[in-house]
Amino acid sequence: MNIKVQCVGGKNLGTCQATVWVYSLDGQTILGPYTVYGGEILSVPIDDREWGVYVESDDEITVDVWISTGEAGLLQGCVQNE
C-alpha cells in the first residue's frame, strides 16, 4: 500500500506532516504510526486481506492512497483533511 501526503494552501513540500496508520479491516493488524512529510510516499507491505488507512494531521493536506499490484497501481481512494 502506498500513501502520499501533499501540502495544500501554498505550503512548501516537507513543511506539512501527517501521522498514518494502516489497518486490516478484519481488525487483526494495525501498522504504524508512521510520520509522513509533504511530498513523501510511504510504502507499507500488505497481504491479500482488505485494508484501510487512517490519517491525522494538524496541517491542510491531500492524501493519495493506492495499492501497487505488480506492474500497475490500482487507485483505491483519496481523502483530504481541511
Helices and strands as residue ranges (DSSP letters): E 2-7, E 17-24, E 30-37, E 41-43, E 51-56, E 61-69, E 72-81
